[in-house]
Structure formats: structure tokens, C-alpha cells
Amino acid sequence: MARVLNLSSHDYGCTQVVIDRAGNGASQFWNANPANYLMNKTFRILPTTNNTTGKYEVTFYFTQAEKDGWETATGQSWNDIQLVKLPSRISNVTPQNAQPDGPGTIKVVNPVRRTLGPVHYTVSFLLEDGFSGYGFGIPGRMNTLLVLTGAANPNNVDVDLSWTNSAEINSTFFDVEKSYDGIDFRKIGQMQASFNKLTPSSYGFVDHENTQYNYYRIKMLHTDGYILYSNVVFIKRDNAPQQIFVTPNPFGSTMTIRFARTPGGPVAFSFFDMAGKLVKRYEFMGGSPSYNINTDGIIPHAVYMLRAYADGKQVAKRVLKE
């Protein structure tokens, strides 16, 4: 069943090795991906007097049926199986409660894997943090909670964003994304992630752009290409002054003009050269915060004053066509 070699002077007293879950298949662990399920067979080692810094080597034994059952259920190879250790029972872990004993209490290690005769297998590892519960599999990434909150700063034009995550496993960056319609998002900032951290973390970002309709989300990036998105937060600022944003600027054959406040009626865009002469005028029905304009072969390469007319008001911006 198991073998324990005490490598310290601590007296654990009478010590029980218990199979607290049996079977030849696999069971869900901390995410819903079957490839990351653990073996049905799990252990607990229960000493009379535990030592949270005690050093020991432990070896667990498995049958051919237990090995084959786990491989069939997960599609994984025994050559890659890992040992999972936590203070309580493996079965206490669920995707909704990935760290039942507290943040950072689950350890995942690569053990020594051996064969014992033609139909038995062993998993061994040297540990230094006391006896507890043990499971076996390739658990993959913990089900991570990524929660975004935000609020308009009452003292200025900023929007203050903050987000938390329950854990980070091979995380690289957080992209802060913004949208004006809740559909098309673009990156407005990036924060360095903690890479590997099994305890909650908090981050913050300030958006200085003063617009009426603001949708935000966080994009969490990882070394293996995995992407996790947060919830979307909507913040409305009815006191945002009317202005226009031009992208790109300098522009080429096309450009996008976006209003800080969505016009209620028709809009017009006029391009004036530096002598004040009207070069081209574009008109639209209105009702949208942004407009795409094709300037290819219509507007020559030069510097212009772009004047936007909406809701009886005019705003202007200097632009350059390359």
C-alpha cells in the first residue's frame, strides 16, 4: 500500500496509512478538464504527533488496473503523473473550492516513478512539510477566479480599476482592455503578473480617457497560451465633455473618428488645409460613437484641421495624412 521512511529525529508515534478513496478510474480535482482529473485512489497518512517540518520519504503502490484506469480516463501517461499533497483530503477540492485548506496549501511535485514487478507501480518523493492527504494525476491549472471592479473617480476624469485573482499558475501579463460598445475591446494598458503564486493577488490601473460609455475587462495571459478573461465592468460618465479621438494619427488610407459622447443626431467631418480651405466633407446619420472614413485617393498627404460637427457643437483636432 505505502512505505514511509522517517528522515528526521521526530517521533511521530503510531502512524496510520489510510486509503480514503479507492477505484480504478479518475475523479475531478480543481478544474473541469478530464485530462486533469486525479486517480480515484488517494491516501492519507495520520501520525499520532505530526511535524509540519518533518523530513520523510514516502512511496505509494498501485496496481496495473489502477494505472490503466487513470490513463484511460484522462488520456495521460503514467510517465508524467504527479503527486498532489494538501493538509486535508484530496476529495475536499473542487473547481468551486480549489484551495479548501487555505491559499498556497496545495503542493504539486514530480515524483520518482518506478515499476515493481510486471503489474505494479510506485510513486516516491522526499517531503519536508508533515503528513497529510495525497493524490496522483496531472492536475494542470487551478480554476482561477479573476474579478474586476471599477469606479469613476469623483475628483477628476479618471476611472479607477482594480482586479483580484485567486491564484496564478504560469501567468505572464494582465492586459487591460476597453470598449465603447461592450463588443469590440482594445488594449489600453498592461501589468506584469506574478507568474506562479497560489495566494490571492490584487492589481490596479487608472484610465485617464474621459468618455461617456466605458466597458472594461482584464485579459490574463499565460506562458502556455492559456487566456482567462475577467467579468466586464460598465462605467458611464454623463459629465464627459465632447471631444474626438482619431486613430491612427498619422493616418493612411483609412481612419476612425470616435466621439467622447455619442451624438444624438447627424454628424459631419470636415478637413481643412493649413490655409483654411475646405478639402473634403463627410456626413453621417449619427447615433454611433465612432465612424470609419476612407481617405484613399481623396485627401492628399498633408497636415489638416479636422472639424467634427454634432449636436449643434464643433470640436477640432489636428491630423496628419502620411
C-alpha positions in Angstrom: 0.0 0.0 0.0 2.7 2.5 1.1 6.1 2.8 2.7 7.3 5.7 4.9 10.9 6.4 5.8 11.4 8.9 8.6 14.5 11.0 7.8 14.3 13.1 11.0 14.6 12.5 14.7 11.0 13.4 15.3 8.8 10.6 16.9 5.5 10.5 15.0 4.2 7.8 17.3 1.6 5.3 15.9 1.1 6.3 12.3 -1.8 5.1 10.1 -1.7 4.9 6.3 -5.3 5.0 5.0 -6.7 4.7 1.5 -9.5 7.2 1.8 -10.8 6.8 -1.8 -10.4 3.8 -4.0 -11.2 2.8 -7.6 -9.6 2.3 -11.0 -10.8 5.5 -12.7 -10.3 9.2 -12.2 -12.1 11.9 -10.3 -12.5 15.7 -10.8 -10.0 17.9 -8.9 -9.6 21.6 -9.2 -10.8 22.2 -12.8 -13.3 20.6 -15.1 -10.9 19.3 -17.7 -10.9 15.4 -17.6 -7.2 15.3 -18.6 -6.5 17.0 -15.2 -8.6 14.5 -13.1 -6.7 12.6 -10.4 -6.7 8.9 -9.8 -9.6 7.6 -7.8 -7.1 6.1 -5.4 -6.0 8.6 -2.7 -4.2 8.3 0.6 -3.9 9.9 4.0 -1.1 9.4 6.5 -2.2 10.0 10.0 0.5 10.2 12.7 -0.2 10.5 16.4 2.1 13.5 16.5 2.6 15.3 13.3 5.6 17.5 12.5 5.0 20.3 9.9 8.7 20.5 9.2 9.4 16.7 9.4 11.5 15.2 6.6 10.5 11.9 5.2 10.4 9.8 2.0 7.1 8.3 1.1 6.3 5.6 -1.6 2.8 4.7 -2.8 1.9 1.5 -4.6 -0.5 1.0 -7.4 -1.9 -2.0 -9.4 -1.9 -2.3 -13.2 -5.7 -1.8 -13.2 -5.4 1.5 -11.2 -2.7 2.8 -13.6 -4.6 1.8 -16.7 -7.9 3.1 -15.4 -6.4 6.5 -14.8 -4.7 6.7 -18.1 -7.8 5.6 -20.0 -10.0 8.2 -18.1 -7.6 11.1 -18.6 -5.7 10.3 -21.8 -2.5 11.0 -19.9 0.7 8.9 -19.5 1.9 7.3 -16.2 5.4 8.6 -17.1 4.1 12.1 -16.5 2.0 11.5 -13.4 2.5 14.0 -10.5 2.0 13.8 -6.7 -0.5 16.2 -5.1 -0.4 16.9 -1.4 -2.7 19.0 0.8 -3.4 19.2 4.5 -6.9 17.5 4.4 -8.5 15.1 1.9 -8.0 15.2 -1.8 -11.8 14.8 -2.2 -12.3 18.2 -0.5 -11.0 20.0 -3.6 -13.5 21.1 -6.2 -13.4 23.7 -9.1 -15.6 25.9 -6.9 -13.3 25.5 -3.8 -9.9 24.9 -5.3 -8.0 25.5 -2.0 -10.2 24.3 0.8 -7.4 24.4 3.4 -6.3 28.0 2.5 -4.3 29.8 -0.1 -1.0 28.1 -1.0 -1.6 24.8 0.9 -1.6 22.5 -2.2 1.7 21.2 -3.4 2.2 19.6 -6.8 5.5 17.8 -7.4 7.1 15.5 -10.0 7.9 12.2 -8.1 10.1 9.3 -8.9 8.1 6.7 -10.8 9.1 3.0 -10.8 7.8 -0.4 -11.7 7.5 -3.2 -9.1 7.4 -6.5 -11.0 5.3 -6.8 -14.1 2.0 -5.5 -12.8 2.7 -3.0 -10.0 3.9 0.6 -10.0 5.3 3.0 -7.4 5.4 6.8 -6.9 8.0 8.2 -4.4 9.0 11.6 -3.2 11.0 13.3 -0.5 8.8 15.7 1.6 9.6 18.1 4.4 6.2 19.5 5.5 4.5 16.9 7.6 2.0 14.1 6.8 -1.4 14.8 5.2 -3.5 13.8 2.2 -2.0 12.6 -1.2 -3.4 12.3 -4.7 -2.0 11.4 -8.1 -2.5 12.8 -11.6 -1.7 15.8 -13.7 -3.8 18.4 -12.1 -3.0 21.2 -14.6 -4.2 24.7 -13.9 -6.3 25.5 -10.8 -9.7 27.0 -11.5 -8.7 30.7 -11.1 -11.2 33.4 -10.2 -10.4 36.8 -11.9 -12.7 39.6 -10.7 -12.7 43.2 -11.9 -14.2 46.2 -10.2 -14.1 49.9 -11.2 -15.5 53.3 -10.4 -15.4 56.8 -11.8 -13.1 59.0 -9.7 -15.3 61.8 -8.3 -12.3 64.2 -8.1 -11.1 64.0 -11.7 -11.7 62.5 -15.1 -10.1 59.1 -14.2 -11.7 55.7 -14.0 -10.0 53.6 -11.3 -9.9 49.9 -12.0 -8.8 47.1 -9.6 -8.9 43.3 -10.0 -8.1 40.3 -7.9 -7.3 36.7 -8.8 -7.4 33.6 -6.5 -4.1 32.2 -7.8 -1.6 32.5 -10.7 0.0 29.5 -12.5 2.5 30.4 -15.2 0.8 33.8 -15.6 2.8 36.5 -17.6 0.8 39.6 -18.1 -2.6 41.2 -17.5 -3.9 43.2 -20.5 -6.4 46.0 -19.5 -9.0 46.1 -22.3 -11.6 48.8 -23.0 -14.6 49.0 -25.3 -17.1 51.7 -26.1 -19.9 49.4 -27.0 -19.2 46.3 -24.9 -18.4 44.3 -28.0 -15.1 45.4 -29.6 -12.3 45.6 -27.0 -8.8 47.1 -27.4 -5.8 47.0 -25.1 -5.2 50.3 -23.2 -2.6 49.0 -20.7 -0.6 46.1 -19.4 0.5 44.9 -16.0 3.2 42.3 -15.1 1.8 39.2 -13.5 3.3 37.2 -10.6 4.0 34.0 -12.8 3.4 31.4 -10.0 1.5 32.3 -6.9 -1.1 30.2 -5.1 -2.3 33.0 -2.9 -4.7 35.8 -4.0 -3.2 38.9 -5.6 -4.6 42.4 -6.3 -3.7 44.9 -9.1 -4.8 48.3 -10.2 -4.9 50.6 -13.2 -6.1 54.1 -14.0 -7.8 55.1 -17.3 -7.4 58.8 -17.9 -9.6 58.9 -21.0 -12.7 60.8 -20.2 -15.6 59.3 -22.3 -19.3 58.7 -21.7 -19.5 55.0 -22.2 -16.8 52.7 -20.9 -16.6 49.0 -20.8 -13.6 47.2 -19.2 -12.2 43.7 -18.9 -9.0 42.1 -17.9 -7.2 39.5 -20.1 -4.9 37.2 -18.2 -2.1 35.7 -20.3 0.0 32.6 -19.5 3.2 31.0 -20.9 1.3 28.1 -22.5 -1.1 30.4 -24.4 -4.0 30.0 -22.0 -6.1 33.1 -21.7 -8.5 33.9 -18.9 -10.9 36.9 -19.1 -12.5 38.7 -16.2 -16.0 39.9 -15.9 -16.9 43.1 -17.9 -17.4 46.3 -15.9 -19.5 49.2 -17.4 -19.0 52.8 -16.2 -21.0 55.7 -17.6 -19.8 59.3 -17.2 -22.5 61.7 -18.4 -20.3 64.7 -17.5 -17.7 63.8 -20.0 -17.0 66.8 -22.4 -17.4 66.3 -26.1 -14.2 65.6 -27.9 -12.9 63.4 -30.7 -10.3 60.7 -30.8 -8.6 59.8 -34.1 -6.9 56.5 -34.8 -4.4 56.2 -36.2 -2.9 59.6 -36.3 -1.0 60.0 -38.5 -3.4 58.1 -40.7 -3.2 56.4 -44.1 -6.0 55.3 -46.4 -8.5 54.9 -43.6 -9.1 56.4 -40.2 -11.6 56.0 -37.3 -13.1 59.0 -35.5 -14.7 58.4 -32.2 -16.7 60.9 -30.1 -16.4 61.0 -26.3 -20.1 61.4 -26.1 -22.5 59.6 -28.6 -24.1 62.2 -30.9 -27.9 62.3 -30.8 -28.3 63.3 -34.5 -26.4 63.7 -37.8 -22.7 64.3 -37.7 -20.2 65.8 -40.2 -16.5 65.8 -40.5 -14.6 68.5 -42.5 -11.0 68.5 -43.4 -9.4 71.9 -43.8 -5.8 72.5 -45.0 -3.5 74.9 -43.1 -4.6 77.8 -45.3 -8.2 77.3 -44.0 -9.5 75.8 -47.3 -12.1 73.0 -47.2 -10.6 69.9 -48.8 -13.3 67.2 -48.0 -16.5 66.9 -46.0 -18.1 63.6 -44.8 -21.6 63.3 -43.5 -23.3 60.6 -41.5 -26.7 59.9 -40.0 -25.4 59.8 -36.4 -26.3 57.8 -33.4 -23.0 56.0 -33.2 -19.9 56.9 -31.1 -17.4 56.1 -33.9 -17.1 56.5 -37.7 -14.8 54.9 -40.2 -13.6 57.2 -43.1 -11.9 56.1 -46.3 -9.4 58.8 -47.5 -7.6 56.8 -50.1 -7.2 58.9 -53.3 -9.5 61.6 -51.8 -7.4 63.5 -49.3 -3.7 64.3 -50.3 -0.8 63.8 -47.9 -0.6 66.8 -45.7 -1.5 68.3 -42.3 -5.2 69.1 -41.7 -7.5 70.6 -39.2 -10.3 68.1 -38.7 -13.6 69.7 -37.5 -16.4 67.5 -36.2 -19.9 68.8 -36.0 -22.5 67.1 -33.8 -25.5 68.1 -31.6 -25.0 71.8 -32.6 -21.4 71.9 -31.4 -18.0 71.7 -33.1 -14.8 70.1 -31.9 -11.5 70.1 -33.8 -8.3 68.2 -33.9 -5.1 68.4 -36.0 -4.3 65.3 -38.0 -1.7 64.2 -40.5 -2.1 62.0 -43.5 1.1 60.1 -44.3 
